[in-house]
Amino acid sequence: MSESVAEIQKDAFDQQVLEQSQPVIVDFWAPWCGPCKAMAPAFASLAETYGNQMKFAKCNVDDHASVAQRYGIQSIPTLMIFQEGQPIHSVTGMVSQSVLEDTIQKALAGESTPAPFIVN
């Protein structure tokens, strides 16, 4: 894993993501997921480019099933951007690096996308 990408630690999602002052993009993934593995290099590359403006983290849904359920993650890969503790963007499925970069740029510009996030 890239040095610019943090792995969500056990029981630390709120601290590592929701309590951060800058935006955090979380890659919800699993080791057995082919599309997740295919997107990993693009995610790491974007972390190198935007890591000074946004935190990048990976959340293994097998290890953090309750977090995945909390945000309605039903398909992986799902990448979700959080700002001030709230999800503001979500991308599900394998997408190109340019689509992911566009989403990151929108988040950094202060745009949010209404989405059917499920938070209990």
ZIBELMO-V982684 format. One record per residue. RES is the residue in one small letter. BURIAL is I if it has 9 or more other ideal C-beta (glycine too) atoms within 8 Angstrom, else O. D_CENTER is the distance of its C-alpha to the mean C-alpha in whole Angstrom. Layout:
{{RES:BURIAL:D_CENTER} {RES:BURIAL:D_CENTER}}
This chain:
{{m:O:15} {s:O:15} {e:O:16} {s:O:13} {v:I:10} {a:O:11} {e:O:11} {i:I:11} {q:O:14} {k:O:16} {d:O:17} {a:O:15} {f:I:12} {d:O:13} {q:O:15} {q:I:12} {v:I:9} {l:O:12} {e:O:15} {q:I:14} {s:O:16} {q:O:13} {p:I:10} {v:I:7} {i:I:4} {v:I:2} {d:I:4} {f:I:6} {w:I:9} {a:I:13} {p:O:15} {w:O:18} {c:I:16} {g:O:17} {p:I:15} {c:I:12} {k:O:14} {a:O:15} {m:I:12} {a:I:11} {p:O:14} {a:I:13} {f:I:9} {a:I:12} {s:I:14} {l:I:12} {a:I:11} {e:O:15} {t:O:15} {y:I:13} {g:I:13} {n:O:16} {q:O:14} {m:I:11} {k:I:9} {f:I:7} {a:I:6} {k:I:7} {c:I:8} {n:I:11} {v:I:12} {d:O:15} {d:O:15} {h:I:13} {a:O:15} {s:O:16} {v:I:12} {a:I:11} {q:O:15} {r:I:14} {y:I:11} {g:O:13} {i:I:11} {q:O:14} {s:O:13} {i:I:11} {p:I:9} {t:I:7} {l:I:4} {m:I:4} {i:I:5} {f:I:8} {q:I:11} {e:O:14} {g:O:13} {q:O:12} {p:I:10} {i:I:11} {h:I:9} {s:I:8} {v:I:9} {t:O:10} {g:O:12} {m:O:13} {v:O:13} {s:O:15} {q:O:14} {s:O:16} {v:I:14} {l:I:10} {e:I:12} {d:O:14} {t:I:11} {i:I:10} {q:O:14} {k:I:14} {a:I:12} {l:I:14} {a:O:17} {g:O:17} {e:O:16} {s:O:15} {t:O:15} {p:O:16} {a:O:15} {p:O:16} {f:O:14} {i:O:16} {v:O:16} {n:O:19}}
